[in-house]
Amino acid sequence: QVHVQESGGGLVQAGGSLRLSCAVSGRTISSTGMGWFRQAPGKEREFVAQIASSGLIVRYADSVKGRFTISRNNAQATIYLQLNSLKPEDTAVYYCAIPKSSSYTGTQMNQYNYWGQGTQVTVSS
């Protein structure tokens, strides 16, 4: 059974940093892309970042480009999201997800079928 577990969220002041982790168990991730999404209160879940299986190709939402960095450690079946220069509008629950197709490197949520429970990130002004 595939299990996805996010961690690393918390409360931070604007301008601060956090590092989120996503640990996957029940399968390897070395051959699949992975994605991060977030959902702010009262808003729809949105794409944040995506990383290909090799780690060499990454994609970011325009709102986080230059501030967030996605990375992965296939040996540990873990992906990371480094959040720098945080803003109050980054406040959300952050989710990690595995796509239905290993080759998928897109941003559409309906193409991801394994999700974690999320980790809360709160940025105070």
Secondary structure by P-SEA (a helix, b strand, c coil): cbbbbbcbbbbbcccbbbbbbbbbccccccccccccccccccccccccccccccccbbbbcccccccbbbbbbccccbbbbbbcccccccccbbbbbbcccccccccccccccccccbbbbbbcc
